[in-house]
């Protein structure tokens, strides 16, 4: 009985970690055409510059 409960517990943790990893990668990028569009979505942070790369806003380390 204890072995079955441990197995179920481990499976729940494993599946939840897997689902969280999938969900983190599902965050959509912020669409942009040029760098000015990104300034509307992302606030500036010191040491980083906001750029439009492949149609998505990205922070680039200066």
C-alpha positions as CSV (number, residue, x, y, z in Angstrom):
1,X,0.0,0.0,0.0
2,X,2.8,2.4,0.9
3,X,4.6,1.6,-2.3
4,X,1.6,2.4,-4.4
5,X,1.1,5.7,-2.6
6,X,4.8,6.7,-3.1
7,X,4.5,5.8,-6.7
8,X,1.4,7.9,-7.2
9,X,3.1,10.8,-5.3
10,X,6.2,10.6,-7.5
11,X,4.1,10.5,-10.6
12,X,2.1,13.6,-9.6
13,X,5.3,15.5,-8.9
14,X,6.9,14.4,-12.2
15,X,3.8,15.2,-14.3
16,X,3.4,18.6,-12.6
17,X,7.0,19.5,-13.3
18,X,6.6,18.5,-16.9
19,X,3.5,20.6,-17.4
20,X,5.1,23.6,-15.8
21,X,8.1,23.3,-18.2
22,X,5.7,23.2,-21.1
23,X,3.7,26.2,-19.8
24,X,6.9,28.3,-19.4
25,X,7.7,27.9,-23.1
26,X,4.2,28.8,-24.1
27,X,4.5,32.4,-23.1
28,X,3.9,34.4,-26.3
29,X,6.4,37.0,-27.3
30,X,5.3,40.6,-27.8
31,X,4.7,41.3,-31.4
32,X,6.6,44.2,-33.0
33,X,7.6,45.7,-36.3
34,X,10.4,47.9,-35.1
35,X,12.3,48.8,-31.8
36,X,9.9,51.7,-31.0
37,X,7.0,49.2,-30.7
38,X,8.9,47.3,-28.0
39,X,9.2,50.4,-25.8
40,X,5.3,50.3,-25.4
41,X,5.4,46.7,-24.0
42,X,8.6,46.4,-22.1
43,X,9.9,49.0,-19.6
44,X,13.7,49.8,-19.9
45,X,16.1,48.2,-17.5
46,X,19.6,49.4,-16.8
47,X,22.2,47.3,-18.7
48,X,19.7,46.1,-21.3
49,X,18.3,47.4,-24.5
50,X,14.9,46.5,-25.9
51,X,15.0,45.4,-29.6
52,X,12.6,43.9,-32.1
53,X,14.1,40.6,-33.2
54,X,12.2,38.3,-35.7
55,X,8.9,40.1,-34.9
56,X,9.2,39.7,-31.1
57,X,10.4,42.1,-28.4
58,X,13.6,41.0,-26.7
59,X,15.9,42.4,-24.0
60,X,19.6,42.5,-25.2
61,X,22.4,43.0,-22.7
62,X,24.5,46.0,-23.6
